[in-house]
Amino acid sequence: MDSPFENRVALVTGAGQGIGRAIARALAARGAKVAVNDVERGRADRVVAEIATAGGVAVATVADVSSRSEVEAMMAEILRRLGRLDILVNGARVEPPRPEGLSCDEWWDRLMAVDLKGAYLCSTAAWEPMRRQGYGRVINISSVVALLGKVEDDWIAYSCAKAGLLGLTRSLARRGMRLGITANAVAPDYIETEVMESRWGREKMDAMAASVPIGRAGRPEEVADAVLFLAQAEFITGETINVNGGRFVLP
């Protein structure tokens, strides 16, 4: 397989499962050294082991991205162990359903802290090493609901946070102009991952897949493909790739 990211270092947040896991594995398969971030050590370690088994290089980094101190410590650890940071994929998130016992206000605050503030904290922590080396790629994982919105209370905060990522992307793109740093976003539609069945159940998953215009759910690897493209692109910044099975084609 080609190694377009040989000698590059990538940090993927929320990479212990789902879409983040697929992105981490795809970057490693193409030559990047990958820092696999998750809030749970076991999940991060499992993905690191998968990458190692496939012949790649990865390290586990445990941090809650909503905490500035934990993000800064994570960044220092990555620079110490891997020497640089070239690619940041902000994939850490919480999403509905709202945990039992958590109020709507508490849910809003937690979701915004992880999904939006977390991406901001990681991006600003990565900025100085990227600026020094004159190279950087920031890729934010947004969502189709950033543009479509959702009517259910539990989803409104998620839609707002994911829409906020699009504003963050454009702001970082402007900041990175002429510094060699690009910032882009990927907005997936319904993507089936290994954690979905326990969260939603097969019946709801099938209904969600049927709602996608092309008639099936997306695969995590298809989101990773968009990330790989943006990580290599030099003349694209401030843009969003919609990975949505034709959602915006049909009226």
HELIX and SHEET records of a PDB file:
HELIX    1   1 GLY A   18  ALA A   29  1                                  12    
HELIX    2   2 ARG A   41  THR A   53  1                                  13    
HELIX    3   3 ARG A   68  LEU A   82  1                                  15    
HELIX    4   4 CYS A  104  MET A  112  1                                   9    
HELIX    5   5 ALA A  113  LYS A  117  3                                   5    
HELIX    6   6 GLY A  118  GLN A  133  1                                  16    
HELIX    7   7 VAL A  145  LEU A  148  1                                   4    
HELIX    8   8 ASP A  153  GLY A  176  1                                  24    
HELIX    9   9 MET A  196  TRP A  200  1                                   5    
HELIX   10  10 ARG A  202  SER A  211  1                                  10    
HELIX   11  11 PRO A  220  GLN A  232  1                                  13    
SHEET    1   A 7 VAL A  57  VAL A  62  0                                        
SHEET    2   A 7 LYS A  33  ASP A  38  1                                        
SHEET    3   A 7 VAL A   9  VAL A  12  1                                        
SHEET    4   A 7 ILE A  87  ASN A  90  1                                        
SHEET    5   A 7 GLY A 136  ILE A 141  1                                        
SHEET    6   A 7 ILE A 181  PRO A 188  1                                        
SHEET    7   A 7 THR A 240  VAL A 243  1                                        
END                                                                             
